[in-house]
Every structure is written in C-alpha cells, then in structure tokens.
C-alpha cells in the first residue's frame, strides 16, 4: 500500500529520508567531519525529530531534524531546508534553533560558564546570499572592531547546494559532491555519496519504513489542519468580540 502511495522515488531531500539517513552515526559523523574539517570519532547522542519544549514561550516546542552531541559535549542541530526563504527570514530562523539548544542545556541545569558550543547547520537546496560560496560560517564579532570576538559559543553554518564556490574558502571535494547529489540525485561521484544513495534506495524498497513515512506525513497534515482550524476559530472569536465591543460602545 505504502509503495503505491509513493509513485516516485523518495529522495534525500525528503524530510523523512533525510532524517532516516543522517540519524545513523556512520553518515552523521562523516558529514560533520566534512563540514568542520576535523575528525568526529564519537557522537555520544544522535536522534532525529527531537522535540524541545520551551516553557517560557507559552509551552511552544520546536522539532530538530537531527540533534547530535559530540564527545566534548558540543551540540549540533542539522536541518534540511527545501523551501526558498529570504536571507532575512533564514537568519532569524537560526536564532530560534539556537535558542532551543540553549533551552536543552538550561533544562539540564548547565551553568552559564559551562555552556557548550552550539552549532546550527542549515543545508539549503537553493541559492544563498551573494551566491559566491557554498558554505558560510557565522559567529559573533564586534561591529566596529572585527578582530574582537564575543565568544558566546554559538556558531551558525549555512550551506547552499546551488551556489558556486567562486570566492569562498575551498571546500572538501567530498562535501562538494554530496551537495551536488542533494541538488541532483543522479550525480553520484564519491563512495560516500554512493553509500548514501544505496541507503536511500534501501529505504525506498522497505515497505515497513514506507508505511511509517506515510503515517508520519498524514500525522503532520493532521497537525497542520488542526492548527489552521484553531487559528481560524481564534480569529473569528476575537473578531466577533471586537465587533461586539465596538458596536456596544457605539450604541
């Protein structure tokens, strides 16, 4: 039934496929090592669809695509972004995810001076900024003295699959090949990409996983419909109350 539901092959950019692949340590460690150009021998935590509840924000929660923790206690949030957003919207979106990682630490009683480094990584399947490099690293520096850094241990990494690396720092050829594959799944140029593509194929041929993906998609649609209905009802109630109050005052 599930295989009939998905008439086309689900790609690595598909929400659930991305999570199923990079929720495996062999793929996550390799990807992180390519991005940060250092070994990731051990991840002490790795989970997909991690929900972090922020009680200070009226109990709102955010789901992280891939949440990871390395041997030094540093935290990582890896997100796949398929829908083109303005640079400004994307900038502010990283702020939300950074906050959630801080909430995760605070809930566990971590003191300020012991807060870990947090890394929010967005892989965007569209053009970013000036379109002249593929990987952008952001930290906090002084506006009028760029050599002074506010070391709050928060790093954002924004990656574009479509930008050309014209004036950016050269990136690892394996990472470049992976970004090319994410944008065009027919381009398989390295062993790492080949292994990822084989895993994607394996998931597509697994009726149990496809059934789970189908149920997940239906669940998400139900949540969206419920949220829309609540928002519509809230708007109607507020409008009705506002109209009644104004009418009463006028009368």
N, C-alpha and C positions, 0 to 999 in steps of 0.2 A: 504493500500500500504506500509506504513512505517513498519507495523508489519511483513509483508512478507520480507521486506528488511533485518531486523534483525532476522535471523533464530534462533540464540541463545540468551539467556537472557543476557542483558547488566548488567555488574557487577559494584560494587562501584569503581573499578579501572578505569572504562571507563571515559574518560575525562569529558564528559557532565554530566554523572550520578554523579560523584564526586562533580561537581560544583552545580548541582541542589539540592543535599542533604545538603551540608555544606554552601550553601547560605541561609539556614534557621537558624535563630538565636538559636532555641532550640538545634540544633545539633552543631552549631559552638561554642556556649558558653560552652556546656558540654565538647567538645573535648579540647578546650583551658584550661578549668579547670583541666582536667585530665593530660595534658602535663605539666602545670606550677604549679599544686598543690595549686591553690588558686581560690577563687570564681570569676566568671565572671558574675556579676549580670546584667551588662548593656553593650551592644555594641552600640555605637552611629552611627556607619556606618558599613555596611556589603554589599558587592557586589561581584559578580563573573565576570570574564573576564574583569577586569578593565584595561583599556589601559592608560599607562603613556607615554607621548611623551617627549623625551629628545632633545630639540632643539640644545643643544651644541654638540650632537653626530650626526650631519647631519640629524636631524629630525627623528632619529630611535625611535621606540617605543617597549615596552615590555608589554605583557598581563599577568596580575597576575591572577592565578586560583581563589583564594579567598582573597579579601582585606578586612581588618577589622580595626576598631578603637574603643578603649575602653573608659570608662568614664574619664580616666586620660589623654587622648589624645595620648596614645601609639598606634603605627601602627603595623599591622600584615600582613604578606603575607604567605598564606598556599598553598603549591604546592604538587601535586601528581606526583611522578616520577616512571614510569613503566619500562623505558629502562635503563638497567645497564650501568652506566658511571664509568670511572675510578675515584678513590678518588680525584685525582688532578683536573680533569675536573669538578667534583661536587663542590669542594672547590671554584674554580673560578666562577662557575655558581652562587653561593650565593652572590658573590661580585656584579654581575650585578643587582640582585634583590634588594640588599641593596641600591645600587646607585639609583634605580628607586624610592624607598621610600623616599630617600633624595630629589630627584627631585620634588616629590609630595609636600614635605614641602616647599622647596625653591620657588616653583611657587606661593605659598600662602603667601610669604613674611615672613616666620618664621625666626627669628633671630637665630644665632648660639647658644647663651646661652639658648634659649628656645626650641631647637630641642627636639623632644620626643624620647623615646626609640623606636627602630625598631626591630622587630623580624621576621626573615625569617625562615620558617619551611618547611622542605622537608620530606615528608613521602615517603621513598624509598622501593619499593617492591622487594628488592634484598639485598644481603649481603653488609655490610659496614665495612671499616677499619679492626680492628682486630677480628671482628665477636663475641666479648665477651660481648657486651651490646647492648641494643635496642635503647636507647636514649642518644644522645651526645649533650651537651650544649657547645657552644664556645663563649668566649669573648676575649678581648684584654689584655694580660698581658705582663709584661716586660720579655724579654728573659733571662737576667742574674739575675733578682730578681723577682721570680714568685709571691712574695707577694705584688708587686706593680702593680696596675691595671690602664690602660689608659681608663678612663670611657667615651668612646665616644658614649655610649648608643646604641651600635649595638650588637645584640645577634643573633647567628645562631643556629638553632636546627635541627639536622639531626637524623632521626628516621628510623630504619630498621625493616621491618616486618619479616625478616628471621633470623636475629641474635639471638643468645641465650643470656640471661642476666646472664652471668657467674660471672663476677667481677664488674658489674656496680651497681649503686645505685638502690635499689629495686624500681620498677615502680608500679603504681596503677594497681591492678588486672583488673579493667575495661578497662584501656588503653591496657593492655596486651591482653585482649580478643578481643578488637577492631582490634589490629594489626594482630592477628591470623585470624580474619574474613576477613580483607583486603587481606591477602595472600591466604586464602581458605574460600570461601563464604559459604561453608557447615557447618562451625563451628560457631554456634550461642550459646554463653554461658552466656550472660547477658541480662538484659532488655534493656539496651541502644543499644546493637548490634541488638537485636530483632527489635527495633523501626526503626533502620537504614535499616535493611533488608526489613521490611514492606514498607518503603518509596521507596526503590529500586524497589520492586515488583509493587508498585502503579505507578511508572513512566513507567515501562515496559508494563503496561496494559493501559496506556493512549495514544491513537492514536495521539492526538494533540501534545503531548510532543515528541513522537517518530518521528513524521513528522518534528518537529523543529530540533531535533537532526540530522536527515538525511540531512536536508538542511544545517545545520551548517557544517557537515562533508564534504559535497560537496563544500561548500564555502572555507573551509580550503584546500581541494585538488586543487581548482582553484588558490588559492593564491600561493601554492607550485609550481604548474605548471608555473604560471606567473613569479615567482621569478627565477625558473630554466631557463626559456626561456630568461629572461633579462640577467641573468648571462652568459648564453651561447653566447648570442649576443654580450655582452660586451667583453667577452674573445676573440671572433672571431675578433671584431673590433680592439682591442688592438694588437692582434697577427698580423693582416693584416697591421696595421700601423707600427708596429715594423719591420716587414719583409720588407715593402716598404722602410722605412728609411735606414735600413741596406743595402738593395740592391742598393739604390740610392747612398749611401756613398761609397760602394764598387765599383760601376760602375764609 
